Amino acid sequence: CSLCLGALWHYPIAAGDTPHAKRGVEIILAAVPLAKDLGADCILLPLGQPAGLTDKDAWQATLRNLEPCVRLAEEEGVTLALENVCSSFLIGAAELGRMVDEIASPNCRVYYDVANNTWIGRDPVQEILELGDRIARFHFKNRSSPRGTPGTDTVSINDAGIVQFDAVMTAIRSIGFDGYFVVEVPTLDKDADLIARSNLDALRALIANP
């Protein structure tokens, strides 16, 4: 289905021409043929923004550093998908859509997390409708409460939280999405198998309920 390059949190390609950014590019370039060998046709890119870096500089550096990565992805038939991870230079659908449009490649799209932008006060329904077929994959999870509230945490799909899943599913159906949904919930010090199965059941129920 897809790979996630969590290493990019430590090697953000938005960091211009720094050694960390160059290492981030190397990681993406190495991951593309690996994904192909594994049968994964999509790679999630969490594009963080280093402290002190302006949105404009982060934007320009990301475009520049993604260029060779996207070219390789085109050659190998792999999609690079930019996740909405609450970085200010890619804060919402408008910015993510503009980035994908400027890159202008069918192999660069969006990996949309339905909980991340709900957590920061944005409407995932409107964002899904705005992004439309730019979305390659969805992350499904819930958040217990909005950002800034005491004890806010990532929780399972079937736990009480702030994501309005029925409305989200209606928006997803309306854009004609027929790709993969990927569950992303914490399992540390918990029964990972049980959590995976319960979230899969919850997701299947959402999909089955028109």
C-alpha positions as CSV (number, residue, x, y, z in Angstrom):
1,C,0.0,0.0,0.0
2,S,2.4,2.7,1.2
3,L,5.6,3.6,3.1
4,C,6.0,6.4,5.6
5,L,9.3,8.2,5.7
6,G,9.3,9.2,9.4
7,A,13.0,10.0,9.1
8,L,12.1,13.3,7.3
9,W,11.1,14.7,10.7
10,H,14.9,14.6,11.5
11,Y,16.0,15.5,8.0
12,P,13.5,18.1,6.7
13,I,13.9,18.9,3.0
14,A,12.4,22.4,3.8
15,A,15.8,23.2,5.4
16,G,17.3,24.6,2.2
17,D,20.8,23.4,1.2
18,T,21.8,22.3,4.7
19,P,23.3,18.8,5.2
20,H,20.1,17.7,6.9
21,A,18.0,18.7,3.9
22,K,20.4,17.0,1.5
23,R,20.2,13.8,3.7
24,G,16.4,14.1,3.5
25,V,16.5,14.1,-0.3
26,E,18.9,11.1,-0.3
27,I,16.4,9.2,1.9
28,I,13.5,9.9,-0.5
29,L,15.6,8.9,-3.5
30,A,16.6,5.6,-1.8
31,A,13.0,4.9,-0.7
32,V,11.5,5.1,-4.2
33,P,13.1,2.0,-5.7
34,L,12.6,0.3,-2.3
35,A,8.9,1.0,-2.4
36,K,8.7,-0.4,-5.9
37,D,10.5,-3.6,-4.9
38,L,8.1,-4.0,-1.9
39,G,5.0,-3.5,-4.1
40,A,4.1,-0.2,-2.4
41,D,3.1,2.4,-5.0
42,C,2.9,5.4,-2.6
43,I,5.3,7.0,-0.1
44,L,4.1,9.4,2.6
45,L,6.3,12.5,3.1
46,P,5.8,14.3,6.4
47,L,7.2,17.8,5.5
48,G,8.2,19.5,8.7
49,Q,9.3,23.1,9.0
50,P,12.4,23.8,11.0
51,A,12.1,26.5,13.7
52,G,12.9,30.0,12.5
53,L,12.4,29.2,8.8
54,T,9.9,31.4,7.0
55,D,7.0,29.9,5.1
56,K,8.4,31.4,1.9
57,D,11.8,29.9,2.4
58,A,10.4,26.5,3.4
59,W,8.2,26.5,0.3
60,Q,10.9,27.3,-2.1
61,A,13.3,24.8,-0.6
62,T,10.7,22.1,-0.6
63,L,9.9,22.7,-4.3
64,R,13.6,22.6,-5.2
65,N,14.4,19.5,-3.2
66,L,11.4,17.6,-4.3
67,E,12.2,18.0,-8.0
68,P,14.7,15.1,-8.4
69,C,12.6,13.0,-6.1
70,V,9.5,13.4,-8.2
71,R,11.4,12.7,-11.4
72,L,12.6,9.4,-10.0
73,A,9.1,8.6,-8.7
74,E,7.8,9.1,-12.3
75,E,10.4,6.8,-13.7
76,E,9.6,4.1,-11.1
77,G,5.8,4.4,-11.0
78,V,5.6,5.5,-7.4
79,T,3.6,8.4,-5.9
80,L,5.1,10.8,-3.4
81,A,2.2,12.0,-1.2
82,L,2.6,15.1,1.0
83,E,0.9,14.7,4.4
84,N,-0.9,17.6,6.2
85,V,1.2,17.6,9.3
86,C,0.3,21.1,10.6
87,S,3.5,22.8,9.2
88,S,2.6,26.4,8.7
89,F,3.8,26.6,5.1
90,L,1.6,23.6,4.2
91,I,-1.1,24.2,6.8
92,G,-4.2,23.4,4.8
93,A,-5.9,22.3,1.6
94,A,-5.1,25.6,-0.2
95,E,-1.3,25.2,0.4
96,L,-1.2,21.5,-0.2
97,G,-3.1,21.9,-3.4
98,R,-0.9,24.7,-4.6
99,M,2.2,22.7,-3.9
100,V,1.0,19.7,-5.8
101,D,-0.2,22.0,-8.7
102,E,3.2,23.7,-8.9
103,I,5.1,20.4,-9.0
104,A,2.6,19.4,-11.7
105,S,3.3,15.7,-11.7
106,P,0.7,12.9,-11.5
107,N,3.3,11.2,-9.1
108,C,3.1,14.0,-6.5
109,R,-0.2,14.1,-4.6
110,V,-1.6,14.5,-1.0
111,Y,-1.8,12.0,1.9
112,Y,-4.7,13.5,3.8
113,D,-5.0,12.9,7.5
114,V,-8.6,13.5,8.6
115,A,-7.7,14.1,12.2
116,N,-4.6,16.4,12.0
117,N,-6.4,19.4,10.6
118,T,-9.5,18.8,12.7
119,W,-7.2,19.0,15.6
120,I,-6.0,22.5,14.6
121,G,-9.6,23.8,14.0
122,R,-9.9,23.2,10.2
123,D,-12.8,21.5,8.5
124,P,-11.7,18.2,6.9
125,V,-14.9,18.0,4.9
126,Q,-14.2,21.3,3.1
127,E,-10.5,20.4,2.7
128,I,-11.3,17.0,1.1
129,L,-13.7,18.6,-1.3
130,E,-11.1,21.3,-2.2
131,L,-8.3,18.8,-2.7
132,G,-10.4,16.4,-4.7
133,D,-8.5,14.0,-6.9
134,R,-5.1,15.4,-5.6
135,I,-5.6,13.0,-2.7
136,A,-3.7,9.7,-3.1
137,R,-4.3,8.2,0.4
138,F,-6.1,8.9,3.6
139,H,-4.9,8.5,7.2
140,F,-7.7,7.6,9.6
141,K,-7.5,8.2,13.3
142,N,-9.2,10.4,15.9
143,R,-8.2,13.1,18.3
144,S,-9.6,13.3,21.8
145,S,-9.8,17.1,21.8
146,P,-8.6,20.2,19.9
147,R,-5.0,21.4,20.1
148,G,-4.3,23.4,23.2
149,T,-6.7,21.5,25.5
150,P,-5.3,19.6,28.4
151,G,-4.6,15.9,27.7
152,T,-5.3,16.1,24.0
153,D,-4.2,12.9,22.3
154,T,-4.4,10.6,19.3
155,V,-7.1,8.0,19.8
156,S,-8.7,5.2,17.8
157,I,-11.4,5.7,15.2
158,N,-14.0,4.1,17.5
159,D,-13.0,6.2,20.5
160,A,-14.8,9.4,21.5
161,G,-13.2,12.3,19.7
162,I,-13.5,15.4,17.5
163,V,-13.6,13.9,13.9
164,Q,-17.0,13.8,12.4
165,F,-16.5,10.6,10.5
166,D,-19.9,10.3,8.8
167,A,-19.5,13.8,7.2
168,V,-15.9,12.9,6.3
169,M,-17.0,9.7,4.5
170,T,-19.7,11.6,2.6
171,A,-17.0,14.1,1.3
172,I,-14.7,11.2,0.4
173,R,-17.4,9.5,-1.6
174,S,-18.3,12.8,-3.3
175,I,-14.8,13.2,-4.8
176,G,-14.9,9.6,-6.2
177,F,-12.0,8.4,-4.1
178,D,-11.4,4.6,-4.5
179,G,-7.9,4.3,-3.0
180,Y,-6.6,3.1,0.3
181,F,-7.5,4.2,3.8
182,V,-4.6,3.7,6.3
183,V,-5.3,3.5,10.1
184,E,-2.8,5.4,12.2
185,V,-3.3,5.0,15.9
186,P,-1.0,4.6,18.9
187,T,-0.2,1.1,20.1
188,L,2.7,1.6,22.4
189,D,2.4,-0.5,25.6
190,K,-1.0,-1.7,24.3
191,D,-2.5,-4.8,22.6
192,A,-1.5,-3.8,19.0
193,D,-3.3,-6.7,17.4
194,L,-6.6,-5.9,19.2
195,I,-6.3,-2.2,18.4
196,A,-5.6,-2.9,14.7
197,R,-8.6,-5.3,14.5
198,S,-11.0,-2.9,16.3
199,N,-10.0,0.0,14.1
200,L,-10.3,-2.1,11.0
201,D,-13.9,-3.1,12.1
202,A,-14.7,0.6,12.7
203,L,-13.3,1.6,9.3
204,R,-15.2,-1.1,7.5
205,A,-18.4,0.0,9.2
206,L,-17.9,3.6,8.0
207,I,-17.2,2.4,4.5
208,A,-20.3,0.1,4.5
209,N,-22.6,2.9,5.8
210,P,-23.6,5.1,2.8
